[in-house]
Amino acid sequence: MKQQLVSKSFDLPGNEIGRVSKLYLINRFVPLGNLGGMTRFRELLILTVLHRFGALPFRLLIRYEDPLTRLYKKLKG
């Protein structure tokens, strides 16, 4: 069986939110790895919402990436 380990975006394909949720639950009891700092449930919920519904705003905003970057730099000082 020849299956790629990573996708074009260098991430394990499929079920990303489920994998992160499982790691979150495991790390609540055994604090190791990336989520060892006891990630809050709110942060996991925000990640889920952005992952599910963030594609449309991203497609709209990516067209204006350069002007927005210049605006952010001006506002930053």
Secondary structure as UniProt FT lines:
FT   TURN            8..9
FT   HELIX           16..29
FT   HELIX           33..35
FT   TURN            36..38
FT   HELIX           41..53
FT   HELIX           55..61
FT   HELIX           62..64
FT   HELIX           65..76
//
